[in-house]
């Protein structure tokens, strides 16, 4: 069974109340519950972690090696600032998907820069909370294709 780590960065614990006009009204626990249901439907294991601290996110990425087959990362604002997250993803040799609730390419200029995009297999943005299940499907499909090669 494939094992996916869904990792959420700073301020995502405030989903549902933080700028709902941008990020929607769905909370992080609601997203996690939806992902658990979807994981059962597609036959994958899923684990979750959220932190507002860059080092905790880096540790979670390091700990994923040997415990997960792939990572879905919504790094929040760290997407646009963290060379350390880039390096952590590059170090663990696990496929990862970069995820954003909003369409970062249609927002402020600084949000169009991603330090992690060069070390992920793909990016999903702009689909709100449903982006998480889209990312699960995409990563699971990627892992299945990789296993066939």
Steps between C-alpha positions, in 0.01 A plus 500: 500500500632844408558735793456874450604777738290815476702781649357846567700809584444831675155645559319202350375416850284815459317378191131576515554830682806649327407698190208276397460707183842367392530161673136397546302402808619138530716431805815291511330226707226485234764466228675223694173310546423530128851376419460202734177402324663545160802294610267209580332537162827489305676250728785709640620577849515862605663691784473871580717760662469877532744745647560871501871432551738441210726262694208277596400477133858413406509229768170359368644484149813324629286257703293417191792311350427135574154584639324642193510442128426860412427844643228754433626835625301816551789706629298819521719810501814287539450405134625846407786528750644166607814365344508264799173331397636471145813332634304268730280381213803450278673301775237234565457372144121474530260630237310804622210712380489873573148606599332839540135573572500823300639562154833648604573600140204739502596667828780728616826483306695353793262202516593404145848398616534149638822378655367145510362461147832381359503195731137383468337288231212744458296786636127532567357843575176690489251222573446575868459209739433257214863549398597259776314204349621604154854489637438158656377363168789657309767374740350153526485478119859620475615237750307226317654598166845514658451146634422375150829622358 
